[in-house]
Amino acid sequence: MSGATDWWTLGVIAGLAGVTVLTRCFFFILDRPWALPAWASRALQYAPVAALAGVVIPEVVLTQGALTVPWTDARCYGALVGALLYFLRRSVLLTMAGGMAVYLPLHLLLGW
């Protein structure tokens, strides 16, 4: 053992590896099929939308922890166009392309 790595550190690494393997293989270890309760399955349908909103919305409306002024920030216009395109066409690719088509010229040419 070197001075930087002691037995405690190796034990913690081995323990974390064991917990990781156990939790990832949990469903394979069981001898019978396992299903989520209906309420948990229903709640997990909203998890991706909630996670995306939790990441995207603060990035669009905040700059260094303060609310942005929408008419001087290209992110707000790009997000608005992207949301509008999604609600009109229901296409994720069109949403990303349209939002970036509005955001990039405003950001690069006008410096917003």
C-alpha positions in Angstrom: 0.0 0.0 0.0 1.2 3.5 -0.8 0.9 6.3 1.7 -2.1 7.8 -0.3 -4.2 4.6 -0.3 -5.0 2.9 2.9 -7.1 -0.1 3.8 -10.1 2.0 4.7 -10.2 3.6 1.2 -9.9 0.2 -0.5 -12.7 -1.2 1.8 -15.0 1.7 0.8 -14.3 1.2 -2.9 -15.0 -2.5 -2.6 -18.2 -1.8 -0.6 -19.4 0.7 -3.2 -18.7 -1.7 -6.0 -20.6 -4.4 -4.2 -23.6 -2.2 -3.6 -23.5 -1.1 -7.2 -23.5 -4.7 -8.5 -26.2 -5.8 -6.1 -28.6 -2.9 -7.0 -28.0 -3.3 -10.8 -28.5 -7.1 -10.6 -31.4 -7.0 -8.1 -34.0 -7.8 -10.8 -32.0 -10.7 -12.2 -31.5 -12.3 -8.7 -35.2 -12.6 -8.0 -36.8 -15.9 -8.8 -40.2 -14.5 -9.8 -41.3 -11.5 -12.0 -41.5 -8.2 -10.2 -43.6 -5.2 -11.2 -43.9 -1.7 -10.0 -47.1 -0.6 -8.2 -49.5 1.3 -10.5 -48.9 4.6 -8.7 -45.1 4.3 -9.1 -45.4 3.4 -12.8 -47.6 6.3 -13.4 -45.3 8.7 -11.5 -42.3 7.5 -13.5 -44.0 8.5 -16.7 -43.6 12.2 -15.6 -40.0 11.9 -14.4 -38.3 12.7 -17.8 -40.5 15.7 -18.3 -39.9 17.0 -14.8 -36.1 16.4 -15.0 -36.0 18.2 -18.4 -38.0 21.1 -17.1 -35.8 21.3 -14.0 -32.7 21.6 -16.1 -33.9 23.7 -19.1 -36.1 26.3 -17.5 -33.5 27.7 -15.1 -31.0 27.8 -17.9 -33.3 29.8 -20.1 -34.7 32.3 -17.6 -31.7 32.8 -15.2 -28.3 34.4 -15.8 -25.9 34.1 -12.9 -28.8 33.5 -10.5 -30.9 36.5 -11.6 -33.9 36.6 -13.9 -33.1 37.6 -17.5 -34.8 40.4 -19.4 -36.5 38.4 -22.2 -36.1 41.0 -24.9 -32.3 41.0 -24.6 -31.6 37.3 -24.3 -31.5 35.0 -27.3 -32.2 31.9 -25.1 -35.7 33.1 -24.3 -36.5 33.6 -28.0 -35.0 30.2 -29.0 -37.0 28.5 -26.2 -40.2 30.2 -27.2 -39.9 29.3 -30.8 -38.9 25.7 -29.9 -41.9 25.4 -27.6 -44.2 26.8 -30.3 -42.9 24.4 -32.9 -43.3 21.5 -30.6 -46.9 22.3 -29.8 -47.7 22.8 -33.5 -45.9 19.8 -35.0 -45.0 17.5 -32.1 -41.6 16.9 -33.6 -38.6 16.9 -31.2 -36.1 17.3 -34.1 -38.0 20.3 -35.5 -38.2 21.8 -32.0 -34.4 21.6 -31.6 -33.6 22.8 -35.1 -36.1 25.7 -34.9 -35.0 26.8 -31.5 -31.3 26.8 -32.5 -32.1 28.5 -35.8 -33.5 31.4 -33.8 -31.0 31.3 -31.0 -27.7 31.1 -33.0 -28.1 34.2 -35.2 -29.3 36.3 -32.2 -26.4 35.1 -30.1 -23.6 35.2 -32.6 -24.6 38.2 -34.7 -26.3 40.4 -32.1 -24.3 39.2 -29.1 -27.4 38.6 -27.0 
